[in-house]
Amino acid sequence: MLKRIVVGTIAAVMMVQSAYAAEKVTVLLDWFINPDHAPILVAEQIGAFKEAGLEVEIVPPADPSTPPRLLAANQADIALSYQPQLYLLAKQGLPVVRVGTLVSQPLNSVATLSDSGIKTMADFKGKKIGYSVSGVEEATLGTMLRNAGLALDDVTMVNVNFQLVTALMSHQVDGVIGAYRTFEATELREKGLTPVLFFPEENGVPAYDELIILAQKDHAHDPKIKKFLEALKKGTDYLLAHPTETWTAFAKAHPDLDNDLNHTAWMDTQPAFARDPMALDKARYVAYGKFLLEAGLIDKELPVEDYAIELK
């Protein structure tokens, strides 16, 4: 009898422990860990994920093009991507959907140097412009040029393979598209140069969310996805209230990133983080979809709910 009681007690304890076991959430970043991911990292710092009953694994990708595809193949629970890429993923039929926003403002820009003599987008006529990713970047640049009375044919596009700063400094090109105003612009300043920046949303391109959070369509309503986003909001709130404290913790956890460039980016990116990660601006997504349709990058408009949802 005593043996049965002991065995029963152990089983009950194990059931309770199991009920409170943390749920595993694997998050694929869009790139190596950097200040753009601050709200996620701070949520981890302050224990917000743990408080939500989650065990979050943050994984930088070996290849930045693979996270949405790995997510679609159920190799992760969440992946970071970009609103401009979301429509192309939908066009390809990839079973992923936007469930949250991390960076709610464009960070991209067309950049040149002050000594280039280029003061307006119209001044790029006959110049070389470096790029890293074809498709959306070309559509963005084409719109910005048309807004200034030019066309893509008025410039020479040069693939600089993500070496934007190097290409500008070596005068391989006269300007680049894809330079983040919170990172490459700072890097140029640190090298003693003066960047001149042109923002897409001020030159004919609809505003968009720079960095978004994707889930697999079949699992988007899994309670742990919403728990992750709620914890992320706590991380964002704490980050904005304690920028220096959270930077110090980040620098200590990632000593290889403890430098002036990342410190400046940590501070400069904060105004761009989504205050409510789950909130979805449908009108913004419709407008950007129309922009890509007009640019010929997608062949039809899809209902927003096919590729972006709000979990509230």
ABEGO torsion letter per residue (X at the ends): XAAAAAAAAAAAAAAAAAAABBBBBBBBBABBBBAAAAAAAAAAAAGAAAAAGBBBBBBBBABAAAAAAAAAAGABABBBBBAAAAAAAAAAGBBBBBABBABABBABBBBBBAAAGBABAAAABGBBBBBABBEAAAAAAAAAAAAAGBBAAABBBBBAGGBAAAAAAAGABABBBGBBAAAAAAAAAAAGBBBBBBBAAAAGBBBBBABBBBBBAAAAABAAAAAAAAAAAAAAAAAAABAAAAAAAAAAABAAABBAAAAAAAAAAAAABBABAABBBAAAAAAAAAAAAAAGABABBBBAAAABBBAX
